[in-house]
Amino acid sequence: MTDQSNNSSTNSTATGKAPGVGTGRDTNGNTGRGTDREMSGDAGRNVTSNTTREIGTQGVKYLAVGAGTALFELALFQGLFSFTPLGVEMSNIVAVLVATAANFLLNRNVTFKSTSNPVRSLVLYVLLFAFNLTFSTLVISWLVGIGCHSAVAKVATQACIVLWNFVIYRKIIFI
């Protein structure tokens, strides 16, 4: 035991650090982090690939939920407009609200499996929805005003929204 503490003192004197500091090892030379193979970087790659795999899986689920709720919104709108006394405006409002609620629940529970406070998530989701609506309306209007085709303007804004929504959902809303 005396030899180990003397070696640690000698090593700490030579490096100018307390025993085990900066070496990744305790005073007995143990890393406490696993085998040499795990420390060689192989474990880090597994963590990275698992994270990449998780992001990829979430991305696929996110796109599937988005496409599914968009189709659901279209079908609901058409059904309400065609088979109820609701006019076009109310049919659209109901369809958008119901599809948005479905999108929130599916992304929260299936895509991101969120355990955060649902009220907090809902408030942030609604704020993002309002921002996206404002952004898309202003940018589409501006792009069409400078001569861009309306469909191109709509697709461009949708692409931006889809990309940043995934990141914001994953990092902020559905944590």
SEGU-556530 format. One record per atom (N, C-alpha, C): residue in three letters; residue number from 0; x, y, z. Coordinates in steps of 0.1 Angstrom, whole numbers. Layout:
% residues N
ATOM;res;n;xx;yy;zz
ATOM;ALA;NUM;X;Y;Z
...
END
This chain:
% residues 175
ATOM;res;n;xx;yy;zz
ATOM;MET;0;8;-12;0
ATOM;MET;0;0;0;0
ATOM;MET;0;9;12;0
ATOM;THR;1;20;12;8
ATOM;THR;1;29;24;9
ATOM;THR;1;35;26;-5
ATOM;ASP;2;39;16;-12
ATOM;ASP;2;45;18;-25
ATOM;ASP;2;35;24;-35
ATOM;GLN;3;22;21;-35
ATOM;GLN;3;13;27;-44
ATOM;GLN;3;11;42;-41
ATOM;SER;4;10;45;-29
ATOM;SER;4;9;60;-26
ATOM;SER;4;21;67;-29
ATOM;ASN;5;33;61;-27
ATOM;ASN;5;45;68;-31
ATOM;ASN;5;46;70;-46
ATOM;ASN;6;41;59;-53
ATOM;ASN;6;41;60;-68
ATOM;ASN;6;32;71;-72
ATOM;SER;7;20;72;-66
ATOM;SER;7;11;83;-69
ATOM;SER;7;16;96;-66
ATOM;SER;8;23;97;-55
ATOM;SER;8;29;110;-51
ATOM;SER;8;40;114;-61
ATOM;THR;9;48;104;-65
ATOM;THR;9;59;107;-75
ATOM;THR;9;52;111;-88
ATOM;ASN;10;42;104;-92
ATOM;ASN;10;35;107;-105
ATOM;ASN;10;29;121;-104
ATOM;SER;11;22;124;-93
ATOM;SER;11;16;137;-92
ATOM;SER;11;26;148;-91
ATOM;THR;12;37;145;-85
ATOM;THR;12;48;156;-85
ATOM;THR;12;53;158;-99
ATOM;ALA;13;55;147;-106
ATOM;ALA;13;61;148;-119
ATOM;ALA;13;51;155;-129
ATOM;THR;14;38;153;-127
ATOM;THR;14;29;159;-136
ATOM;THR;14;23;172;-131
ATOM;GLY;15;25;175;-118
ATOM;GLY;15;20;187;-112
ATOM;GLY;15;5;185;-109
ATOM;LYS;16;-1;173;-109
ATOM;LYS;16;-15;171;-106
ATOM;LYS;16;-17;162;-95
ATOM;ALA;17;-28;163;-88
ATOM;ALA;17;-31;154;-77
ATOM;ALA;17;-33;140;-83
ATOM;PRO;18;-31;129;-74
ATOM;PRO;18;-32;116;-79
ATOM;PRO;18;-45;113;-87
ATOM;GLY;19;-44;107;-98
ATOM;GLY;19;-55;104;-106
ATOM;GLY;19;-61;115;-115
ATOM;VAL;20;-57;127;-112
ATOM;VAL;20;-63;139;-119
ATOM;VAL;20;-57;140;-133
ATOM;GLY;21;-66;141;-143
ATOM;GLY;21;-62;142;-157
ATOM;GLY;21;-57;130;-163
ATOM;THR;22;-56;119;-156
ATOM;THR;22;-51;106;-162
ATOM;THR;22;-62;97;-165
ATOM;GLY;23;-74;100;-159
ATOM;GLY;23;-85;91;-161
ATOM;GLY;23;-84;79;-153
ATOM;ARG;24;-75;79;-143
ATOM;ARG;24;-73;67;-134
ATOM;ARG;24;-73;72;-120
ATOM;ASP;25;-78;63;-111
ATOM;ASP;25;-77;66;-97
ATOM;ASP;25;-63;63;-91
ATOM;THR;26;-61;64;-78
ATOM;THR;26;-48;63;-72
ATOM;THR;26;-43;48;-73
ATOM;ASN;27;-52;39;-76
ATOM;ASN;27;-48;25;-78
ATOM;ASN;27;-45;22;-93
ATOM;GLY;28;-47;31;-102
ATOM;GLY;28;-45;29;-116
ATOM;GLY;28;-57;24;-123
ATOM;ASN;29;-69;24;-117
ATOM;ASN;29;-81;19;-123
ATOM;ASN;29;-88;31;-130
ATOM;THR;30;-93;28;-142
ATOM;THR;30;-100;39;-149
ATOM;THR;30;-115;40;-144
ATOM;GLY;31;-121;29;-139
ATOM;GLY;31;-134;30;-135
ATOM;GLY;31;-144;31;-147
ATOM;ARG;32;-139;30;-159
ATOM;ARG;32;-147;32;-171
ATOM;ARG;32;-148;20;-180
ATOM;GLY;33;-142;9;-176
ATOM;GLY;33;-144;-3;-184
ATOM;GLY;33;-130;-9;-189
ATOM;THR;34;-131;-17;-199
ATOM;THR;34;-119;-24;-204
ATOM;THR;34;-111;-15;-213
ATOM;ASP;35;-99;-20;-215
ATOM;ASP;35;-90;-12;-225
ATOM;ASP;35;-96;-11;-238
ATOM;ARG;36;-103;-21;-243
ATOM;ARG;36;-110;-21;-256
ATOM;ARG;36;-121;-10;-256
ATOM;GLU;37;-128;-9;-245
ATOM;GLU;37;-138;2;-244
ATOM;GLU;37;-132;16;-244
ATOM;MET;38;-120;17;-238
ATOM;MET;38;-113;30;-237
ATOM;MET;38;-106;33;-250
ATOM;SER;39;-104;23;-259
ATOM;SER;39;-97;26;-271
ATOM;SER;39;-105;34;-281
ATOM;GLY;40;-117;37;-279
ATOM;GLY;40;-125;45;-288
ATOM;GLY;40;-136;37;-294
ATOM;ASP;41;-135;23;-293
ATOM;ASP;41;-146;15;-299
ATOM;ASP;41;-159;18;-292
ATOM;ALA;42;-159;19;-279
ATOM;ALA;42;-171;22;-272
ATOM;ALA;42;-177;35;-276
ATOM;GLY;43;-169;45;-278
ATOM;GLY;43;-173;58;-283
ATOM;GLY;43;-180;58;-296
ATOM;ARG;44;-175;49;-305
ATOM;ARG;44;-182;48;-318
ATOM;ARG;44;-195;41;-316
ATOM;ASN;45;-196;31;-307
ATOM;ASN;45;-209;25;-305
ATOM;ASN;45;-219;35;-299
ATOM;VAL;46;-215;44;-290
ATOM;VAL;46;-224;54;-285
ATOM;VAL;46;-228;63;-296
ATOM;THR;47;-219;67;-305
ATOM;THR;47;-222;76;-316
ATOM;THR;47;-232;69;-325
ATOM;SER;48;-229;57;-329
ATOM;SER;48;-238;50;-338
ATOM;SER;48;-251;48;-332
ATOM;ASN;49;-252;45;-319
ATOM;ASN;49;-265;44;-313
ATOM;ASN;49;-273;57;-313
ATOM;THR;50;-266;68;-311
ATOM;THR;50;-272;81;-311
ATOM;THR;50;-276;84;-325
ATOM;THR;51;-268;81;-335
ATOM;THR;51;-271;84;-349
ATOM;THR;51;-283;75;-353
ATOM;ARG;52;-283;63;-348
ATOM;ARG;52;-294;53;-351
ATOM;ARG;52;-307;59;-345
ATOM;GLU;53;-306;64;-333
ATOM;GLU;53;-318;69;-326
ATOM;GLU;53;-323;81;-333
ATOM;ILE;54;-314;90;-338
ATOM;ILE;54;-318;102;-345
ATOM;ILE;54;-325;98;-358
ATOM;GLY;55;-319;88;-365
ATOM;GLY;55;-324;83;-378
ATOM;GLY;55;-338;77;-376
ATOM;THR;56;-340;69;-365
ATOM;THR;56;-353;63;-362
ATOM;THR;56;-363;73;-359
ATOM;GLN;57;-359;83;-351
ATOM;GLN;57;-368;94;-348
ATOM;GLN;57;-372;102;-360
ATOM;GLY;58;-362;104;-369
ATOM;GLY;58;-364;112;-381
ATOM;GLY;58;-375;105;-390
ATOM;VAL;59;-373;91;-391
ATOM;VAL;59;-383;84;-399
ATOM;VAL;59;-397;84;-393
ATOM;LYS;60;-397;83;-380
ATOM;LYS;60;-410;83;-373
ATOM;LYS;60;-416;97;-375
ATOM;TYR;61;-408;108;-373
ATOM;TYR;61;-412;121;-374
ATOM;TYR;61;-419;124;-388
ATOM;LEU;62;-412;119;-399
ATOM;LEU;62;-417;121;-412
ATOM;LEU;62;-430;113;-415
ATOM;ALA;63;-430;101;-409
ATOM;ALA;63;-442;93;-410
ATOM;ALA;63;-454;99;-403
ATOM;VAL;64;-452;104;-391
ATOM;VAL;64;-462;111;-384
ATOM;VAL;64;-467;123;-391
ATOM;GLY;65;-458;131;-396
ATOM;GLY;65;-461;143;-404
ATOM;GLY;65;-469;140;-416
ATOM;ALA;66;-465;130;-424
ATOM;ALA;66;-472;126;-436
ATOM;ALA;66;-486;121;-433
ATOM;GLY;67;-486;112;-422
ATOM;GLY;67;-499;106;-418
ATOM;GLY;67;-509;116;-414
ATOM;THR;68;-504;126;-405
ATOM;THR;68;-514;136;-401
ATOM;THR;68;-517;146;-412
ATOM;ALA;69;-509;148;-421
ATOM;ALA;69;-512;157;-433
ATOM;ALA;69;-523;150;-441
ATOM;LEU;70;-522;137;-443
ATOM;LEU;70;-532;130;-451
ATOM;LEU;70;-545;129;-443
ATOM;PHE;71;-544;127;-430
ATOM;PHE;71;-556;127;-421
ATOM;PHE;71;-563;140;-421
ATOM;GLU;72;-555;151;-421
ATOM;GLU;72;-561;165;-421
ATOM;GLU;72;-568;167;-435
ATOM;LEU;73;-563;162;-446
ATOM;LEU;73;-569;164;-459
ATOM;LEU;73;-582;156;-459
ATOM;ALA;74;-581;143;-455
ATOM;ALA;74;-593;135;-455
ATOM;ALA;74;-604;140;-446
ATOM;LEU;75;-600;145;-434
ATOM;LEU;75;-610;151;-425
ATOM;LEU;75;-616;163;-431
ATOM;PHE;76;-608;172;-436
ATOM;PHE;76;-613;184;-443
ATOM;PHE;76;-624;180;-454
ATOM;GLN;77;-620;171;-462
ATOM;GLN;77;-629;167;-473
ATOM;GLN;77;-642;161;-468
ATOM;GLY;78;-640;153;-458
ATOM;GLY;78;-652;146;-452
ATOM;GLY;78;-661;156;-445
ATOM;LEU;79;-656;166;-438
ATOM;LEU;79;-664;176;-431
ATOM;LEU;79;-671;185;-441
ATOM;PHE;80;-663;189;-451
ATOM;PHE;80;-668;198;-461
ATOM;PHE;80;-679;191;-470
ATOM;SER;81;-677;179;-473
ATOM;SER;81;-686;172;-482
ATOM;SER;81;-699;166;-475
ATOM;PHE;82;-697;162;-462
ATOM;PHE;82;-708;155;-456
ATOM;PHE;82;-714;162;-444
ATOM;THR;83;-710;174;-441
ATOM;THR;83;-716;181;-430
ATOM;THR;83;-721;195;-435
ATOM;PRO;84;-728;202;-427
ATOM;PRO;84;-733;215;-431
ATOM;PRO;84;-722;226;-428
ATOM;LEU;85;-710;222;-423
ATOM;LEU;85;-699;231;-421
ATOM;LEU;85;-694;237;-435
ATOM;GLY;86;-691;250;-435
ATOM;GLY;86;-686;256;-447
ATOM;GLY;86;-671;252;-449
ATOM;VAL;87;-665;258;-459
ATOM;VAL;87;-651;255;-462
ATOM;VAL;87;-642;260;-451
ATOM;GLU;88;-645;272;-445
ATOM;GLU;88;-636;278;-435
ATOM;GLU;88;-637;269;-422
ATOM;MET;89;-649;266;-417
ATOM;MET;89;-650;258;-405
ATOM;MET;89;-645;244;-407
ATOM;SER;90;-647;238;-419
ATOM;SER;90;-641;225;-421
ATOM;SER;90;-626;225;-420
ATOM;ASN;91;-620;235;-426
ATOM;ASN;91;-605;237;-425
ATOM;ASN;91;-601;239;-411
ATOM;ILE;92;-607;248;-404
ATOM;ILE;92;-603;250;-390
ATOM;ILE;92;-604;238;-381
ATOM;VAL;93;-615;230;-382
ATOM;VAL;93;-616;218;-374
ATOM;VAL;93;-606;208;-379
ATOM;ALA;94;-604;206;-392
ATOM;ALA;94;-594;196;-397
ATOM;ALA;94;-580;200;-392
ATOM;VAL;95;-576;213;-393
ATOM;VAL;95;-563;217;-388
ATOM;VAL;95;-561;215;-373
ATOM;LEU;96;-571;218;-365
ATOM;LEU;96;-570;217;-351
ATOM;LEU;96;-569;202;-347
ATOM;VAL;97;-577;194;-353
ATOM;VAL;97;-577;179;-349
ATOM;VAL;97;-564;173;-354
ATOM;ALA;98;-560;176;-366
ATOM;ALA;98;-547;170;-371
ATOM;ALA;98;-535;175;-363
ATOM;THR;99;-536;188;-359
ATOM;THR;99;-525;193;-351
ATOM;THR;99;-524;186;-337
ATOM;ALA;100;-536;184;-331
ATOM;ALA;100;-536;177;-318
ATOM;ALA;100;-531;162;-320
ATOM;ALA;101;-535;156;-331
ATOM;ALA;101;-530;142;-333
ATOM;ALA;101;-515;142;-336
ATOM;ASN;102;-510;152;-343
ATOM;ASN;102;-496;153;-345
ATOM;ASN;102;-488;155;-332
ATOM;PHE;103;-493;164;-324
ATOM;PHE;103;-487;166;-311
ATOM;PHE;103;-486;153;-303
ATOM;LEU;104;-497;146;-301
ATOM;LEU;104;-498;134;-293
ATOM;LEU;104;-489;123;-299
ATOM;LEU;105;-489;121;-312
ATOM;LEU;105;-481;111;-319
ATOM;LEU;105;-466;114;-317
ATOM;ASN;106;-462;126;-320
ATOM;ASN;106;-448;130;-319
ATOM;ASN;106;-443;129;-304
ATOM;ARG;107;-452;133;-295
ATOM;ARG;107;-448;133;-281
ATOM;ARG;107;-447;118;-276
ATOM;ASN;108;-456;110;-279
ATOM;ASN;108;-457;96;-274
ATOM;ASN;108;-450;85;-282
ATOM;VAL;109;-449;87;-295
ATOM;VAL;109;-444;77;-304
ATOM;VAL;109;-430;81;-309
ATOM;THR;110;-429;92;-315
ATOM;THR;110;-416;96;-321
ATOM;THR;110;-405;99;-311
ATOM;PHE;111;-408;108;-301
ATOM;PHE;111;-398;112;-292
ATOM;PHE;111;-400;106;-278
ATOM;LYS;112;-411;99;-276
ATOM;LYS;112;-413;92;-263
ATOM;LYS;112;-410;101;-251
ATOM;SER;113;-416;113;-251
ATOM;SER;113;-412;124;-242
ATOM;SER;113;-418;120;-228
ATOM;THR;114;-410;124;-218
ATOM;THR;114;-414;122;-204
ATOM;THR;114;-415;136;-197
ATOM;SER;115;-413;146;-205
ATOM;SER;115;-414;160;-199
ATOM;SER;115;-428;163;-196
ATOM;ASN;116;-430;174;-189
ATOM;ASN;116;-443;179;-185
ATOM;ASN;116;-452;181;-197
ATOM;PRO;117;-463;175;-199
ATOM;PRO;117;-471;176;-211
ATOM;PRO;117;-477;191;-213
ATOM;VAL;118;-479;198;-202
ATOM;VAL;118;-484;211;-203
ATOM;VAL;118;-473;220;-209
ATOM;ARG;119;-461;219;-204
ATOM;ARG;119;-450;226;-209
ATOM;ARG;119;-448;223;-224
ATOM;SER;120;-448;210;-227
ATOM;SER;120;-446;206;-241
ATOM;SER;120;-457;213;-250
ATOM;LEU;121;-470;212;-245
ATOM;LEU;121;-481;218;-253
ATOM;LEU;121;-479;233;-255
ATOM;VAL;122;-475;240;-245
ATOM;VAL;122;-473;255;-246
ATOM;VAL;122;-462;258;-256
ATOM;LEU;123;-451;251;-255
ATOM;LEU;123;-440;253;-265
ATOM;LEU;123;-444;249;-279
ATOM;TYR;124;-452;238;-280
ATOM;TYR;124;-457;234;-293
ATOM;TYR;124;-466;244;-300
ATOM;VAL;125;-475;250;-292
ATOM;VAL;125;-484;260;-297
ATOM;VAL;125;-476;273;-301
ATOM;LEU;126;-467;277;-293
ATOM;LEU;126;-458;288;-296
ATOM;LEU;126;-451;286;-309
ATOM;LEU;127;-445;274;-311
ATOM;LEU;127;-438;271;-323
ATOM;LEU;127;-448;271;-335
ATOM;PHE;128;-460;265;-333
ATOM;PHE;128;-470;265;-343
ATOM;PHE;128;-473;279;-348
ATOM;ALA;129;-475;288;-338
ATOM;ALA;129;-478;302;-341
ATOM;ALA;129;-466;309;-349
ATOM;PHE;130;-454;306;-345
ATOM;PHE;130;-442;311;-352
ATOM;PHE;130;-442;306;-366
ATOM;ASN;131;-444;293;-368
ATOM;ASN;131;-443;287;-381
ATOM;ASN;131;-454;293;-390
ATOM;LEU;132;-466;295;-385
ATOM;LEU;132;-477;301;-393
ATOM;LEU;132;-473;315;-397
ATOM;THR;133;-468;323;-388
ATOM;THR;133;-464;336;-391
ATOM;THR;133;-452;336;-401
ATOM;PHE;134;-442;328;-399
ATOM;PHE;134;-431;327;-408
ATOM;PHE;134;-435;324;-422
ATOM;SER;135;-443;313;-423
ATOM;SER;135;-447;308;-436
ATOM;SER;135;-455;318;-444
ATOM;THR;136;-464;325;-437
ATOM;THR;136;-473;335;-443
ATOM;THR;136;-465;346;-448
ATOM;LEU;137;-456;352;-440
ATOM;LEU;137;-448;363;-444
ATOM;LEU;137;-438;360;-455
ATOM;VAL;138;-431;348;-454
ATOM;VAL;138;-421;345;-464
ATOM;VAL;138;-428;341;-477
ATOM;ILE;139;-439;334;-477
ATOM;ILE;139;-446;330;-489
ATOM;ILE;139;-450;343;-496
ATOM;SER;140;-456;352;-489
ATOM;SER;140;-461;365;-494
ATOM;SER;140;-449;373;-501
ATOM;TRP;141;-438;373;-494
ATOM;TRP;141;-426;380;-499
ATOM;TRP;141;-421;374;-511
ATOM;LEU;142;-419;360;-511
ATOM;LEU;142;-414;353;-523
ATOM;LEU;142;-423;355;-535
ATOM;VAL;143;-436;353;-533
ATOM;VAL;143;-445;355;-544
ATOM;VAL;143;-445;370;-549
ATOM;GLY;144;-443;379;-540
ATOM;GLY;144;-442;393;-544
ATOM;GLY;144;-430;396;-552
ATOM;ILE;145;-419;389;-551
ATOM;ILE;145;-407;391;-559
ATOM;ILE;145;-407;382;-571
ATOM;GLY;146;-418;375;-574
ATOM;GLY;146;-419;368;-586
ATOM;GLY;146;-417;353;-585
ATOM;CYS;147;-415;347;-573
ATOM;CYS;147;-414;333;-571
ATOM;CYS;147;-428;326;-573
ATOM;HIS;148;-428;315;-579
ATOM;HIS;148;-441;307;-581
ATOM;HIS;148;-446;303;-567
ATOM;SER;149;-459;304;-565
ATOM;SER;149;-465;302;-551
ATOM;SER;149;-462;288;-546
ATOM;ALA;150;-462;278;-555
ATOM;ALA;150;-459;264;-550
ATOM;ALA;150;-445;263;-546
ATOM;VAL;151;-436;269;-553
ATOM;VAL;151;-422;268;-549
ATOM;VAL;151;-420;275;-536
ATOM;ALA;152;-426;287;-534
ATOM;ALA;152;-425;294;-521
ATOM;ALA;152;-431;286;-510
ATOM;LYS;153;-442;279;-512
ATOM;LYS;153;-448;271;-502
ATOM;LYS;153;-439;259;-498
ATOM;VAL;154;-434;252;-508
ATOM;VAL;154;-425;241;-505
ATOM;VAL;154;-412;245;-498
ATOM;ALA;155;-407;256;-502
ATOM;ALA;155;-395;261;-496
ATOM;ALA;155;-397;264;-481
ATOM;THR;156;-408;271;-478
ATOM;THR;156;-411;273;-463
ATOM;THR;156;-414;261;-456
ATOM;GLN;157;-421;251;-462
ATOM;GLN;157;-424;239;-456
ATOM;GLN;157;-411;231;-453
ATOM;ALA;158;-402;231;-462
ATOM;ALA;158;-389;224;-460
ATOM;ALA;158;-382;230;-448
ATOM;CYS;159;-381;243;-447
ATOM;CYS;159;-375;250;-435
ATOM;CYS;159;-382;246;-422
ATOM;ILE;160;-395;246;-422
ATOM;ILE;160;-403;243;-410
ATOM;ILE;160;-401;228;-406
ATOM;VAL;161;-401;219;-416
ATOM;VAL;161;-399;205;-413
ATOM;VAL;161;-386;203;-406
ATOM;LEU;162;-375;209;-412
ATOM;LEU;162;-362;207;-406
ATOM;LEU;162;-360;213;-392
ATOM;TRP;163;-364;225;-390
ATOM;TRP;163;-362;231;-377
ATOM;TRP;163;-372;225;-367
ATOM;ASN;164;-384;221;-371
ATOM;ASN;164;-393;215;-361
ATOM;ASN;164;-387;202;-356
ATOM;PHE;165;-381;194;-364
ATOM;PHE;165;-375;182;-359
ATOM;PHE;165;-365;185;-348
ATOM;VAL;166;-356;194;-351
ATOM;VAL;166;-346;197;-341
ATOM;VAL;166;-352;203;-328
ATOM;ILE;167;-361;212;-330
ATOM;ILE;167;-368;219;-318
ATOM;ILE;167;-376;209;-310
ATOM;TYR;168;-383;200;-317
ATOM;TYR;168;-391;190;-310
ATOM;TYR;168;-381;181;-302
ATOM;ARG;169;-371;177;-308
ATOM;ARG;169;-361;167;-302
ATOM;ARG;169;-354;173;-291
ATOM;LYS;170;-349;186;-292
ATOM;LYS;170;-340;192;-282
ATOM;LYS;170;-348;201;-272
ATOM;ILE;171;-360;206;-275
ATOM;ILE;171;-366;215;-266
ATOM;ILE;171;-380;210;-261
ATOM;ILE;172;-389;207;-271
ATOM;ILE;172;-403;205;-268
ATOM;ILE;172;-406;191;-262
ATOM;PHE;173;-400;181;-268
ATOM;PHE;173;-403;167;-264
ATOM;PHE;173;-391;161;-257
ATOM;ILE;174;-385;167;-247
ATOM;ILE;174;-373;162;-241
ATOM;ILE;174;-377;152;-230
END
